[in-house]
Amino acid sequence: MGRSKGDQRVMSALTTRVAGIVSGTDKPARRPARAARPRKQLATAVAYMRCSGLGQVDGDTWDRQLAAITKYAKAQGMQLVDEFRDAGVSGTKDLENRPGLAALLDRVESNGVRIVLVENATRLARDLMVSEVILQQLSDAGCKVIAADSGTDLTADTDDPTRRLIRQVLGAMAEFDRRVTVLKLRAARERIRRRAGRCEGRKPYGTRPGEAAAIERIRALYRKPHGHERRSLREIADILNAEGVPTRTGKPWAKGTLHQIIGRGLKTPDQQQD
């Protein structure tokens, strides 16, 4: 039984496709490549290292500390972007006597790095009080300090009663210092206010160069003419605008502006100092 023309066309197409695959001229279509996943951005951190004796500077102390810090950073998916060192600095010295640690604090305050890695807690300080003071300064800067040997967050809350007591005392001292500062500033403002009439805020109109003449003109316009009614603030504003008397902002004179100036007594700079 003969094949139909349709069957012949199908067989011809299949024969051509098979021949092409065998010869390599007809390759199956490849699947589209998957889009690459965006890489997760690594958290940035800085390293702090310290050795107490100058004789240790030439030893392996730096390599040992940096190796421990680098290993921890890699395991936690962190990127070390800088390192700071204090050579020959005792663990009982506070931040003011550590140029490396002071530079580190300046770095974290200026560019947003919020993680500091140390080999262990003793590299930060051996004295408990000094350690808590330094940790408080770094914590106030929004920084987290982590010991690479244990992964402990040294700035986190702790159950150690001694550390808690020190942190509470430091907090109380800071609050006391803030309150004393507020009282001193308040007393200083009161002294300035009694002497000059005001202390802070925007300087009133009439205190800047060239404004005294405008105050005198406003005073003259506001003065009640003999046998006539006092001009309204709207009328005074229209006259000042017509005469080209400038305001501080360059905008036209308005009733509200004149109300504030007249309410202060139309004082010139010399009169305000008296």
C-alpha positions in Angstrom: 0.0 0.0 0.0 1.6 3.3 -1.0 2.2 6.2 1.4 0.2 9.4 1.2 1.9 12.6 0.3 1.6 13.8 3.9 3.4 10.7 5.2 6.1 11.2 2.6 6.7 14.8 3.7 6.9 13.8 7.4 9.4 11.0 6.6 11.5 13.4 4.4 11.6 15.9 7.3 12.7 13.3 9.8 15.3 11.9 7.5 16.8 15.4 6.9 16.8 16.1 10.7 18.5 12.8 11.6 21.1 13.4 8.9 21.8 16.9 10.2 22.3 15.7 13.8 24.6 12.9 12.7 26.7 15.4 10.6 26.7 18.0 13.3 25.0 20.7 11.2 21.7 20.5 13.2 22.2 20.8 16.9 19.5 20.7 19.5 18.6 24.2 20.9 20.3 25.0 24.2 18.3 26.0 27.2 18.7 29.7 28.1 21.3 30.2 30.8 20.0 31.1 34.3 20.5 34.6 35.4 23.3 34.9 37.9 22.1 35.5 41.5 23.3 38.8 43.0 26.1 38.3 45.5 25.3 38.9 49.1 27.1 42.0 50.3 29.6 41.2 53.0 29.5 42.9 56.4 32.5 45.2 56.8 34.7 45.0 59.9 38.0 46.4 61.2 40.6 44.6 63.3 42.2 45.9 66.5 45.5 44.4 67.8 47.6 45.3 70.8 50.8 44.1 72.4 52.0 45.4 75.7 55.7 44.9 75.4 58.0 46.6 72.8 59.9 43.3 72.7 56.8 41.6 71.3 56.6 44.0 68.3 59.1 42.0 66.3 57.7 38.6 67.3 54.7 36.7 66.0 52.1 38.6 68.0 50.8 40.6 65.0 50.6 37.5 62.7 48.9 35.5 65.4 46.3 38.1 66.2 45.6 38.9 62.6 45.3 35.2 61.7 42.7 34.6 64.4 40.7 37.7 63.4 40.9 36.8 59.7 39.8 33.3 60.3 36.8 34.4 62.3 35.8 37.1 59.7 36.0 34.6 56.9 33.9 32.0 58.7 31.2 34.7 59.5 31.2 36.2 56.0 32.8 39.5 57.0 35.2 41.6 55.0 38.1 43.2 56.9 38.6 46.7 55.5 41.3 48.0 57.9 43.4 47.2 60.9 44.6 49.2 63.8 47.5 48.5 66.2 48.9 49.7 69.5 52.4 48.6 70.0 53.9 48.6 73.5 50.7 49.8 75.2 49.7 48.2 78.5 46.3 46.7 78.8 45.5 49.0 81.7 45.8 52.2 79.5 42.5 53.9 78.5 41.6 55.1 75.1 43.3 58.5 75.5 46.7 56.8 75.7 46.1 54.5 72.7 46.7 56.2 69.3 45.7 53.1 67.4 42.4 52.7 69.2 41.7 56.4 69.0 42.2 56.2 65.2 39.9 53.2 65.1 37.1 55.1 66.9 37.5 58.0 64.5 37.2 55.5 61.6 34.0 53.9 62.8 32.4 57.3 63.5 33.3 58.7 60.1 32.5 55.9 57.6 29.9 53.6 59.0 31.9 50.5 59.9 30.1 49.0 62.9 32.1 45.8 63.8 35.5 45.7 65.5 37.2 42.3 65.8 39.9 41.5 68.4 41.7 38.3 69.0 40.3 38.0 72.5 39.0 40.3 75.3 42.4 40.9 76.8 43.7 42.5 73.5 41.2 45.3 74.2 42.1 45.7 77.9 43.2 43.6 80.9 41.8 46.0 83.5 38.0 45.5 83.9 37.2 49.2 84.5 39.3 50.3 81.5 37.7 47.6 79.3 34.2 48.7 80.2 35.0 52.4 79.6 36.5 51.6 76.1 33.5 49.3 75.3 31.1 52.0 76.3 32.8 54.5 74.1 32.7 52.1 71.1 29.1 51.2 71.9 28.1 54.8 72.0 29.5 55.1 68.5 27.2 52.3 67.4 29.9 49.8 67.2 30.0 46.1 68.1 33.2 44.5 69.5 33.6 40.8 69.0 36.3 38.5 70.4 37.4 36.2 67.6 38.5 33.3 69.8 35.0 32.8 71.2 32.7 34.9 69.0 31.5 36.7 72.1 30.0 40.2 71.6 31.8 42.1 74.3 29.4 45.1 74.0 26.3 43.0 74.6 24.5 42.9 77.9 26.1 40.5 80.4 25.1 38.5 83.5 28.4 39.3 85.1 27.4 41.4 88.2 30.7 43.2 88.3 30.4 44.3 84.6 26.8 45.3 85.2 27.8 47.4 88.2 30.5 49.2 86.2 28.1 49.9 83.3 25.5 51.2 85.7 28.0 53.5 87.4 29.2 54.7 84.0 25.6 55.4 83.0 24.9 57.2 86.2 28.0 59.3 85.8 27.1 60.2 82.2 23.6 61.2 83.3 25.0 63.3 86.1 27.4 65.0 83.7 24.6 65.7 81.2 22.4 67.3 83.9 25.3 69.4 85.2 25.9 70.6 81.6 22.3 71.5 81.1 22.3 73.5 84.3 25.5 75.4 83.3 24.1 76.2 79.8 20.8 77.3 81.4 22.6 79.6 83.8 24.8 81.0 81.0 21.7 81.7 78.8 20.0 83.5 81.7 23.1 85.7 82.2 23.2 86.6 78.5 19.4 87.2 78.5 19.6 89.6 81.5 22.5 91.5 79.8 21.4 91.6 76.2 17.6 91.0 76.4 17.8 87.7 74.5 20.1 84.8 74.1 19.3 82.4 71.2 17.2 82.3 68.2 16.9 84.5 65.2 18.1 88.1 65.7 15.2 90.5 65.6 14.7 93.0 62.8 16.7 96.2 63.5 19.9 94.4 64.8 21.6 94.0 61.4 23.4 96.8 59.5 21.1 99.0 57.5 18.0 98.0 59.5 18.1 100.8 62.0 16.9 103.4 59.4 13.9 101.2 58.6 13.1 100.9 62.3 13.1 104.7 62.6 10.8 105.0 59.5 8.4 102.4 61.0 8.4 104.3 64.3 7.6 107.6 62.5 4.8 106.1 60.5 3.3 104.3 63.6 3.4 107.5 65.7 -0.1 108.9 66.0 -0.4 112.3 64.0 -1.7 115.2 65.9 -5.5 115.5 65.4 -5.6 112.3 63.2 -6.0 108.6 63.8 -3.1 106.3 64.0 -2.2 104.5 60.7 -3.2 100.9 60.4 -0.4 98.3 60.0 -1.7 97.6 56.4 -1.3 101.3 55.6 2.2 101.4 57.0 3.1 98.3 55.0 1.8 99.9 51.8 3.9 103.1 52.5 7.1 101.1 53.2 6.6 99.1 50.0 6.0 102.2 48.0 9.1 103.9 49.4 11.2 100.8 48.6 12.2 100.1 52.3 13.7 96.6 52.2 12.7 93.8 54.4 15.2 91.2 55.7 13.9 88.5 53.3 13.4 90.8 50.3 9.6 90.1 50.3 7.1 93.0 50.5 6.2 94.3 53.9 3.1 92.7 55.5 0.9 93.3 58.4 2.1 90.3 60.4 5.8 91.3 60.0 5.1 94.8 61.3 3.0 93.4 64.2 6.1 91.4 65.4 8.5 94.3 65.0 6.2 96.8 66.8 5.4 94.3 69.5 9.1 94.1 70.4 9.1 97.9 71.0 10.8 99.1 67.8 14.3 99.0 69.3 17.5 99.8 67.4 20.7 97.9 68.1 21.9 100.6 70.5 18.7 100.6 72.4 18.7 96.8 72.7 22.2 96.9 74.4 21.1 99.6 76.9 
